[in-house]
Amino acid sequence: MAFNPEEIKSKLVVKAVRNVRKGMAKDDASRGMYRPEVKMDLSRSRLITESYKMTDGMPMVMRRAKAMDHILNNMPIYILDWERIVGNQAESPDALYFGIDMNWRSVKRVVSGEEGKTLLDDAGRQEMAQLIEYWKGKSMSDRQQSAFTGDVLKYWHYDGTMLWSHWSEQGVPDYEKILQGGLRGIIKEAEEKLDELDRTVPLGYIDKKEFLQSVIIVMNAALNFARRYAALAREMAQQTPDEDRKKRLLEIAETCEWVPENPARTLVEAIQSFYFIYLIRYLEYSTLGIGIRFDKVFGPYYEADLASGAITRKEALELLQLLWVKIHEIGLIYSPTLSGIYGGVASLQAITIGGVDEQGRDVTNEMTYLVLETAETMRSLEPSIVLRYHDKTPDELLARSVDTLATGIGYPSIFNDKSLIPMLEKWGVSPDRARDYCVSGCVYIEVPGANVTRRAAGGLALAKCMWWALHRGVDPKTGEQRGARTTDPNTWTSEEDVLNAYFEQVRFFFDKFTKIENTCRELYRKYLPRPFYSGIMTEGIQKAQDCRKWTDPHRLESFVVIMGVTNAADSITAIKKLVFDDKTVSMAELLQALENNWEGYADLRQMAVNAPKFGNDDDYADDIAVKVHHGTSDVLAEFTDQWGFPWKGDGSGVSGTYGLAFDCGATPDGRVLGQPFADATLSPIQGGDSNGPTAVLKSASKISTSRTYNHLLNQKFLPQYVRGDMKPVFVDYLRTWGDLEISHIQFNIVDRQTLVKAQRNPEEYSDLIVRVAGYSAYFVDLSKGLQDSIIARTEQAF
């Protein structure tokens, strides 16, 4: 029995809030986070707690493996009538779980509030309270808070300058190797390595042996997880009178009896094996943004099935559509702060298509186009699609990608091999591995199979660092010396004075940041080993160590998410223009205007708004932006991680550029207290780019990716510029972007008038999707402030 696309699309479960009542206030306080039918699933919390109580005193890596074994063998499973790809992370598609072993405090606040009445019933809240009693002092958040005392603890707590995240470890397995050998191959490799250890008894023998034993435990648990679905499918097949349904259930049973244990032989088996591995990674360690090079991994299976007649294109399209539904089910309950940044329960799942293989050959195949068609027919928020671009990307693929963008779903976002592969090579990644990069999360660059315990360690608000420089590091509300004691702004006479003060504040806060983060990583190594994930990394078994205990030459580990860099640069430009060059205002008067949040200084604020801005191909502003970007990168690189490697910046701030701005006072670029920062590292401030889209590209190209970090650039185009006769022009525009070696670009294809109407009448625009920052969301689900920020982005036109 085949399903039509609309039937499959109707199976998508949207868990984030859908506030579409006419006239409803759209502010963060009233909108909530989850739809009323969404429930909190305590299964994982219950089972991990039961296991921890039974394994007290065992080595931690063994406790984690046995916990996964207990979860995978006992969690509720289901198979819905329409499914061909099976697996679940919670007891129903509408349910969410949370990582009680990571952080229970913020989730407890959610459940204790008004919204908690729909998430859990009274019995559920009582059980959750009992589970929390066990985890007090044992969760990662508790351990971090207890690790820091004295002055450093206040910097661990959020103050608007730095933000911590517990769910930021990504890493992409080498799915090609896993699918070709199956998890049985990994078990065999671990058993052989154990035999070798017993023969040689090397240094670290006990730790290595315990690690390998834990890998074998959790891999066998994964196999049994699949067998549970096979058994359920056979049981259901015996009970159904519907022959089509019975046939589908028997296919599920046969598939799950074969994979992920054995090598995948068909497209169905490859996708099912991948999805089991995908799910188990989420269940082992509550994380965000798992990615895969989808067409490179699955294209050969699809083409072989087509050639043999085992599948038709229509059947393959349906299979992908059904997978999209399953991917969309995944989600976590986050803290209110993180939910405000990520948009409800978004898991930032990404699928990479296009690009080159390890030998530099274009990988475009039939699966590439099938992914784009799936995205268009499903119009789902996740998975987001990433297109890797290079000089030989086929014109047909670019044109087809523009068609997908024209639907308004906000993807594919586009990453530039010409910029990113050299960047990775400079960072020490071998050329063949650099060519194989893919994207996880919103924009995280990964090397498949490498030991990338990639912690984008949290966020650093660079605009707030600029604000601290204007206050000499003193909190004006308390008089506390919280930042660096930099020079008096009234003594500044040049842009170099301002830059030096800004860099010193970045240096001060990042020093605190790295000390806290490196200590937190010690806690992760000690208390949160990951035997399943470690076992599926390329060299995990041969190292016989948890992924957090060794490093890899092909590593991209130490990143800090940076936000507000354009605002910092434009602020310095405004000071240079108004105070130093034109001398239209004194520094003292400017400082007073900022202290008053520009109230009573409307004319001065307008001069600040009209000062040169990054994004207009104006060297006056762009030169300062270059200095800010490159200099900030140099400051970050002064600090090293636990392996001795320099820290790097990362542009993946999602909508933290909105959330963190609430705690940053007025800045000299004309921004008022709480007004959002520029929405990406290479994006001009909202409405600040007035010389056309190509001028934005020219400005962005002046900032070197190889000298800095992975950048983001968001643009908004009117729909008519990606359709009809203008479509080839837009394709040429993308080629120009590629030639300028800018690392990333993503688009909103929507007009301001539609967004304004949707804000006023949300019930009429419940399905309007926009690109926020690295992810797509329903416009009506966003807070009014974030909606306003998207509305304020410049409408580009040719």
N, C-alpha and C positions, 0 to 999 in steps of 0.2 A: 504493500500500500504506500503510495507516494503522498507527500503533503505539498500543498501549494505554499508559496512564500508567505502569504498573509497568515495562514494557519500557524506556521512556524514562528513568525514574528510575534504572534499573540501569546506565545509561551514565554517571552522575555519577562523577567521579574525585575521591576524597578523598585529598589529598596529605599533610595533617598526620598526625602519628602517631596510630595507633589502638591504644593499649596496653590490651587488654581481657583479658589473661591473669589467671586467678583468683589472688588474693593478691599481685598484683604491687605492689611499692612504687611510690607515686605521687609521687615527688619530682622536682625538676627535674634532678637529676644522673642519674637512671636512665631517664627516660622518652624521651629522644631528641626529635627534632623531625619526622622524616619517616618515612613508611611505607617498608618495605624495597624495594618495587618502584619507588619514585620515583628517577629518575635526574637528574643534572645534564646539561643540554644546553649544549655549548660552541659551538654554531653561531654565535650572535650575537657571542660573544667572539672567535671565530676570524675572522669576516668583518669586524667593525669594526677589528680589529687589522690585517688585510690592507689595508683601505682606508686607514687612517691611515699606514701605511708608504708607500703610493703617493702620498699627498697632502701629504707633509711640505713645509712652506714655503708652502702655500696659505692664504688667509684662513680663519679658524676656522669661520665660518658655511658656507663652501663645503666644508670638510672634513667637517662634520657632515652636510651634504646628500648628499655623495658617499658617505659611510659608509652612510646610509640607503638610497641607491640600490643599493649593493653588497649590503646585507643583504636587501632586498626582492626583488632579482633572483636571489639565489643561495641563500637559506636553504631547507632542506627543507620541502616542503609535502605534505599528504596530504588525502584525502577518505575518510571512513569510511562504511561501508555504510549507516548509518542517517541520515546528515547531510542536512539541507536548507539550513542556514546553515553556511558554511565559513569557514575561516581558522584559523591556528595561530601561536602565538608560540614554540613549541619543536618538536622533531622528533617528539614523540608526546604524547598526552594525559597520560601519567604523568611527563613531563619538566618541569623547571624551568630557567630561565636566571637569570643574575645580571648586574648591571651592572658589568662589569670596568672600565669607564671612570669609574665612580663610586667604588667601594670594593672592592678585592680582598682586603684583609688579613683581615677577619673571615671571609669565605667560605673563604679558604685555611685558616683555623683549623678551620672545620667539616670541610672535606675531609681535613685531616691527622689528624683524630681518628678514633675508632672508627666513627662514623656515616659518615664519608667512604668507607669500604670498600664501602658499598652505593650511594652516590651516583655514584662514578666508579670505573672499573677502573684497573689500573696504567697502561695506555696513556693513559687520560684524564687521570690525575694528572700524567703526564709532559708531556702537551700543555698542560695548564693552567699548569704551572710555566714552560714556555717562553713562553706568552702573558703571564704576569705579569712576566717579565723586561722585556718592552717597556713595560709600564705603570708600572713603578716610577718614581716621580717625576712621572708624568703623570696619574694618576687624580685625581679631585676630592679625595678624602680625603688623598692625598699632598700635593697643592697647598695644602690648608688647613693641614696640619701644618707645612709648610715656611714658610707665610706668617707664622706667629706665633712669636715668640721671647720669651725672658725671662718676666716674671711672668704675662703674659696667656695663655701657652701652658698653664699649669696649670689655668686655668679652661676651656679648650677640652676638656681631658680630663675624663671623667665622674668625679664625686665624690659623687653622690647628690643634688646640688642642681640641676644643670642637665644635660639630656640632649639631644644633637644627633641629627638624623635627616636622612639624605640623600634619602629617598623621600617628601617631604611636599609636593611641588608638585602642586596639582590644577588647577582651572580647568575650566569646562564650555563647550564650543563652542556656537554657535548652530546646533544641528542642524536646526532648521526651515529656516533659510536655506541650509545646505549641501545638504540633501535636495532643496530646490526648484531649486537651480542646478547641483548636481553639482560635482565637482572640476574638470571642464573649465571651468566658469564662473570658478573661482578662478584657473586658469591664464590664461584670457583677461584677467581683471582685472589680473593681474601683468604680462602682456605689454603691456597698454595703459598701465600705470603706468611701465613701462620706456621706452616711446616718449615719454611725457610728460617723464621725466627727461632723455632725450637732447635734447629740444627746449629745456628750460629750464635744465639744468645747475645745480641748486640747491646750496646748501651741503650738504656731506655726500654729494655725488653718487656718489663711488666706493663708500662703505659701503652706500648705499641700493641702488645697482645690483647689488652683490654679493649683498645680501640677497634681492632679487627674483629674481635668477638662481638662487639656492639654493632658493627656494620652487618655482620651475618645475621644477627637477631632481627634488625630492622628491615633488612632486605627480605628475609623470609616472611616477616609480618606483611610487607607490601605484596608478596605473592599470595598470601592467604587473603588479604583484602580483596584482590581480584577474584579469587576463588569463591569468596562469599557472594559476589555478584553473579558469578556463573551459576552457583547453586540456587540462588533466588530466581534467576531467569528460568532455569529448568523447572523449578517448582511452579512458577507462574504459567509456563507454557503448558504444563499438564492440566492446569485448571481453566484455561481459556478455550471457549468454543470457536473463537475467531481465528480462522486459518492464517490470515495475513499477520495478525498479532502474534500467533504462535511461531510463525516463521521468523519474525523479527526477534523474538525472545530467544529462540534457539541460536540465531546468529550471534546475539549478545553472549550467550553461554559459551559457545565455541570460541569466540574471540577472547573472552576473559579467562578461559582455561588455557589459552596459549600465551597471551601477553598480559603483563610485561615480563613474564618469566623467560620467554624465548624470543629469538629475533623476529621482528615484524616481517610479514610476507606480502601484505596488501596494504592499501591506503587505510582501510578501516582499522586494521590491526595497528598500524603505525600511529594513527590519531588516538586510538584508545590507550595504547601504551603510554604515549606522551601525556594524556590527560590524567592517568593514574599518578604518574610521577609528579606532575604539576600539582595535583591535589595534596599529595603527601608532603610536598615541600611546604605548603601553606599550613598543614596540620602540625608539622614538626616545629615550625618556628613562624609565628605570626609576622608576616612580611608584606611588602608591597611590590607590585610591578614586575612579576616574572615575565621574561621575554623569550623569543625564539626566532630564528631565521626561517620563517615558515615555508617559503617557496623553495629554498635551498634544501631543507630537510625533507619535505613531503613531495616536492615536484617529481623526483624519480619514481616514487611509489605510484603516483597518479598516472604518469606516462606509461609505466609498465602495465598497470591495470587497464588503461585505455587500449594499449596494443593487444593485450590478451583477450579483450572483450569482457573482462571481469566487472567493468563499471562503465557507465556512460557519463558524459559531461553533466547531464542533468542530475544524475544520481550523486555525483561528486559535489555538485553545488548544494544539493540538499544536505549532504553529510556535513559540509562546512557550516551551513546555516544552523544545523542542530548543535554543532560544536559551539557556535557563537552564543547560543542560548545557555549552554552549560558554563561557559566562561563568564557570562554575565551574572550567573548565580553567586559567584565568589564575592565575598565581602566580609569586612570585619566591623566590629563596633569600636570606634576610636574614642579618644577624649574629645570633649567639645572643641578644644583648640584645634586639634588636628582635623576634625570634621569640618570646621570652618575653612580650613586650608584646602582639603582634598575634595570637598563637596559631597557630604553625606557619607556614603560607604564605598566610594570609588577605590578600586584596588590598583589603578594605574597600570593595567595589563597592556602590553604592547606586542605587536606582531611586526617583524621586519621583513620587507620584501625588497628585491632588487639588489644592486651592488655587484661586487665582483667576488670570485672565489679565491682560494689561497694562491692560485697561480695568476690572478689578475684578470680572469675571463668573466665576462658578463654572465650572471646567473639567471637572467630572465627566462621563464618558461611558462607553460600553460597554467601552472598553479598560481603564478603571479597575477594573472588576469582574473582567475577564479576568485582570489582573495578580494580584489577590488569589486567584483560583481556581488560577492557576498556582503561586503560592507554597504553597498548601495541598497541592496534589497532588505537588509536587516535594520539599517539606521540605528544601530545600538550605540550606547555610550562606550562600551568596551566590547572587544579589545580595540584599542586605538591602532591605527596602521601607520607604520613608518616606511617611507620609501628612501632607499639609499640611491643617491645620484652620482654618476660619473660621466666622463666625456662620451662614452659609448652607450649610455643608457638609450635604448631605442626611442625614436620619436613617437612610435605607437604607444609605448608605455607612458611617456610623459603626457601625451594627449588623453590617454585613458585615465590617468590620475587626475587630470584637470576635470574630466567629467565627474569623477567621484567628489572632488572638491566642490563642484558646482551644485551638488545636492545640499550643501550647507552643513554637513555633519562635522566639518572641522578637521578632517584628515583625508588623505595621508599628510602628515608632516614630512618634511624633506631634509635629509642629512647629506652632507657633501663629502664624498670620498676624497675629493681633491684636497680638502682641508684636514679631514679627520685622520686619514691614514698616515700622512706625514706627522701629525701631532702625536699619534700613538707610537710611531717609530721613535720620535724624539724622547718619549717617555720610557723607552726601553723595551717596547713590544717588538718582537721579530716581524719582518715584513709579511710573512705568510699568515701569522696570527692576526696582525693588524688588518689585513685585507678581509678577515673573517668576522670583523666586529659586528655586533648587533646592538639593539637598543632595548633596555628594560625600563620599567616605570614610565615616566613621561619622556625623559630625554637622557637617561643614564647610558653611557657608552660601556659596553661589556665585551670581553673576549671569551667566546664560548669554550667551556672546558677548563679554562684557567682557574686557579684557586683564587677567586675574587670574592673574598668576604667583604664586599664593597659596602662600606658604611659611609654614605653621604651623611656626615656626622650630625647634621642639624643645620640651622640657618644662621647667617650673620647679616644683620641689617646695616649695610654700608652707609645708607643715608643717615641712620642713627649715629654712626661713628662721626659723620660730618657734624651732626647736631652736637655731639659731645665736644668736638673741637671748638665750636662756637661758645661753649660753656666752660672751657678749660677742664673738662672732666668732672665738673661739679653738678650735682643734681640740684636745680634751682628750687625744688619743692622742699628738700630736706637740708640742703647745705652740705650734704655728704660728698666727699671726694671719691667718686665711683669710677671714673675713668682716669686717663693719664693727665698729669698736671702740665698741660701744654701752654704755649705762649699766649699772652693776652691778645685777643683779636684786634684791640685798638692799636696795637703796635705793628700789625701786619702792613706791609707796603707793596707786596707783590704776590702774584699767584703762587710762587714757590713757598712763601710763608704759609699760605693756606694749605697747600698740598702737604707740607711737612707736618703741620698740626694734624691734618686728617690721617696721614699715614701713621703717625704716632698713636692715635686713638685706635686704629685698626690693629696695630702691633700690640697695644696693651690688652685689648679684649681678646685678640686671637691667642695671646699667650695664656690667658685664663682658659680659653676654649680648648686648646690642645692638651693642657695639663689634665683637665677634667675628662676629655675624650679618651686620652691614652689610658687613664686610670679605669674608665668605664670598660675599655676593651679588655683589660686584665680581668675584670669581673665577668665579662662575657666568656672569655676563655675558660675561666674556672667553673662557672655555674651553668653555662648554656652551650655545651658542645652540641654538634649537629652531625651525628653519625650517618644519617641517611644522605643528607646533602654532601657531606665529605666523601662518602663512598662513591658518589656518581661524578665527582670531579675527575679530570683526566689522570692526575697523578696521586689521587687520594689514597688508594690502596698501597701503592708502592712506597709512599712516604710513611704509611702506617701511623698517621697522626691526624687529629681533628683539623679541619680547615683553618681554625683560628690559631693554630700553633706553628704554622709554617707559611712562608711566603713563596712567591712564584715570580720568575723574571717577567712573565707576561701579566703583570698585575696593575690594577687601577684602583688602589684601595682608598687612599686618604683624600677625601674631598669634603669641602664645606660648601653648602649652598649659599650663594651670595644674592642679596636682594637690594635694590635701591641704588645701584651703581650709577645709573644715568642721572638720578636726582642729585647724587653727590657731585658728579661732574658738572651738571648744569648750575648747581649752587655756586661752585667755584668760578664758573664762567660769569655768573651774574655779579659776584663780588668784584671780579676783575673789571668788568665793564662799568658798573655803576660807581664803585668806590675808587679804584685805582686809575682807570683810564679816563673816563668822562668826568669823574669827581662830582657827580650830581647829588651824592649823598655821602655823609660821613659813616664810618663803621659804627659809631655809637648810635646814630639814628637808625641804621639798619637793624642793629641788635635790639633796639627798643621796639621796632616794628615787629620783629619775630617774637619777642617776649609777649607782645599784645596779640599774637596770632593774626597780625596784619590789620586788626580792627583799629579804625581811625587813620589808617595809612593806605587807603585805597589807591591813591595815585602812585605811591611808591611801589605797591604790590604790582600794579599794572606795568610799571617800568621793569620790574623783575620778571614778570611773565613775558614781556616783549624782548628781553635780553636774548642774545643768540642762543640757540638750542641745538643740541646734538640731533642729527638726523636730517639735516638740510644741506649736506655737502658744503658746509661753511667751516673753513679751517679755524676760524676764531674759536668756535665751540668744540669742533672735532679734535683739535690739537690737545685741548685740556682733557677731553674724554679719553684720548689715547694715553695720556700721562696717568690718569686715574686708573684705567684698566691695567696697564703694564706695571705701574708702581704697586698697585694692590696685589697683583700676582707675585711680584718680587717680595713683598712683605710676607705673604702667606708661605712662600718657599723658604723663608728663614727658619721655619719650624718644621720639625720632623715627627713622623709617627713612630710606633714602637719598633719598626724595622729599620728606622734611620732614613726613610725616604721623605722627600719634601712634600708638604701639603699643597693641594691645588684647589682652585675655586671651581664651582660647578653652577651652571645656569638654571638648574631644575627647581626653581622656587615655586612652581605651580602657582596657586593664588595666595601664597604667603606674602607676595608683594602687596596684597590687599590687607590681609590679616595683621601682619606685623606693623603696618603703617599706622594703625590705631594708636600705637604707643610712641610715635615719633612726632615731636612738635614741629612747628612751622620751619620751613627751610628757605634759603635765599633764592631758590628757583621760582618762588611764587606759590609754593605748595603750603596749604594750611594744615593744622593739626588733624591727623587722622586721614587726610586725603591719600589715596593709594599711591604707592610708588609706581614708576614705569613698570610695565607688566613683564619685562624680560631683560636680560643683561644687555642685549643689543637694541632693544626697542626704545624709540624716543618716548618722552613723557607724553601722556595722552593729549592729543591735539597739538603737540609741539612741532610736528613735522608738517611743513606747509609747502615744500618745494617739489612734491611728487614722489612716487614710490622709488624711482631710480636714484634720487638724491639720498633716500634712506639707505639704499644698498651701498652707495659710494661712501657714505659716512661709516657704515658698519665695516666695510672692507679695510678701513684704515687701522682697525684694531686686529692685531695678529693673534690668530688662534694658537699658533705654535709658541707664542710668548705668554699666553694667558691660560684659558680654560675652555671648556665646552660651552659655547654661547647659545642663547635663544634669541630669535627674532620673530615677533608677531606682527602681522599686518591684516588690515581689513579692506576688502575690495567690494565694490558694488557688483551684484550678480551679473550685470550685462557685460562685464569685462572678462568673463571666463566662458562665455557662450558665443555661438554663432561665429560671425566674422572676426570677433575679437579673441577667440580661443587660440589661434596660431600666434597672435601677439603675446598672449599670456605665456604660452610655451616658450617663446623667445625670451620673455622676461625671466623665466626660470633658468634658461641657459645662461643669461647674463649673470644672474645670481651665482650660478655654478662657476662661471669663469672668474668671478671676483673672489672666489675661494672663501666665501662666508660659510660657516659650518652648519647652519640650521636656518630653516624658515617654516612658518606655519601660518595658516590663513583662516580668517572669518570671512565667509562669503555671504554677506547680509547687509541691508541698508539700514541707516539710522531710523528711518520712519517705522520700519517693521519692529525694531527693538522697542521704540517708544510705545507703540501700540500694544506690544506684548506686555510691557511693564504696567500699562494702565488697565488692560483687559486680559489678565493671565488665563482666564478660562477659555479664551478663544485661541490661545497659542500654546497649548499644553505640550505639543510635540516639537516645538521650536528648539533646535540644538544649536549651541554656539561653542566655539573654541575658547576656553578660558585661558589656560596657560599650561600647555603640555597635556591637557586632557580636555575632553568635550563634556558638556553638561546640558541638561534642559534649562533653558533660560529662566523659566518660571521657578525653578528650584533654587536659584541664586538669591542671595540677600540683595536688597535694593542698592546698597553701596557697591557691591561687585557688579551688579547690572549697570549702574551708572558709569562705572569704570570702563566697561566694554562699549557702552554707548559713546563715551567720550573719545574712543580711539578714532584716529583720522580715517575718513573714507577715501581710499586711494582710487585714482583714476588715471588713465593714460591720455 
